[in-house]
Amino acid sequence: MLLRQLLMMTQVGVCSVLIMFCIINRSFSKQKKYSLMLMTVFAMILAVTDCFANSGMEIEIVRVSKFCTYLMPLLVIFAFNQYLKDLISKDQLKAADWIIAFAIINLIISQFTGLYYSFGPSGYARGKGYVISYIFPILAASIQLIVICKNRQNIRRKTLFLMTLFVILPIIASVSHIFIKGIALISFTIVLMVVVLYSFSIMDTNLLIIQAHKKELEILQERERNSKLMIEQVTSALVGAVDAKDSYTQGHSLRVSEYSVMIAQRAGKTQEECDEIEFIGLLHDVGKIGVPSSIINKCGKLTDEEYSTMKRHPIIGRDILDKITLLPNLRIGACYHHERYDGKGYPFGLKGEEIPEIARIIAVADAYDAMTSKRSYRDSLSQAKVREQLVNGIGTQFDPNFAKIMIELLDADKEYKLRQI
């Protein structure tokens, strides 16, 4: 008796914890959550009433407890049927619901006929139709097993194994109970299977959540790749438009971008920062799209009016790139690459570190490519002359740090490859 009480208390404790977890768990679907809660509650009631039914308590308590020991397994099967409906077509499981409903009605009738059991002077005694009480739950469980097997392709392997086990073990316990007096075996088996089912449900749900997160991450990564590809394509189209407009500076945007990245790398920028500078450098002259070709391609010196029009291209570039919100810094190179470190540049006359760092890098790269490229009015400058111009521009036209890095790159270029070919 003491062992039975200890086993009952253990089962009740475990079921209570599961019920609490079920209440706070938000990862299950509503139907699965309620089904698991019902199974756990019925299993806990079965454990308690099983202990009371075999105790020396008052006859009425024993009668009620004995009735519950027959009723609760049916209700557990019914709740498990609702659990299955969350995974399998409901129509295939209706037969099991009807069998359980008929079994409960038959159980109630048996209380007045003594078909299953009766109470006499000597206590509890099995009735002539005792075996019938097991036919209904076994039949309902068999239907569940057949449906599970039919739908095995749509159920995860571990979940399929567990569901099969959940159906088979209570059947084995029920058959054993026909030959072994007492219902403790059924009680213990059902509680154990409910605990295992709950545990596997959590594991299965967690796996689904992980897979969903992985899928979501893949989608986000794909979107990021598509966004990057779109930016690259838009950038390429805009650069092509700029280069096509200026017949004397073909490849200028690409070279400025390359030089800017080289400066940024030597300055210790991260790969992510260098990738950003690459895009910004490519589009630094995009504003020239808004400048008349007659001015851009003029062979001689520009008039003051023409020069004023040319000086508008940073603002035009800024306005164009403001529309691309995926890279908010994209506008920096276009807007500020003609600002000077001494504050004498345009369009805003910013000075020193008032000029965004990216623009200060691009300003050096842009000036270097201008000096090393052919123009309508001159040939590219010699390496020595370019170096002299860079040195003279330190602290006036250029940021000292980035100008010195460009000089280092120039000095390392013994064959003078860093120029327009």
PyMOL commands that set and color helices and strands:
alter all, ss='L'
color gray80, all
select helices_A, chain A and resi 2-24+30-53+59-85+90-113+132-150+152-154+157-179+184-245+252-266+271-282+286-290+293-296+304-310+313-321+330-336+352-354+357-371+383-393+400-412
alter helices_A, ss='H'
color red, helices_A
select strands_A, chain A and resi 117-120+123-126
alter strands_A, ss='S'
color yellow, strands_A
deselect
rebuild
show_as cartoon
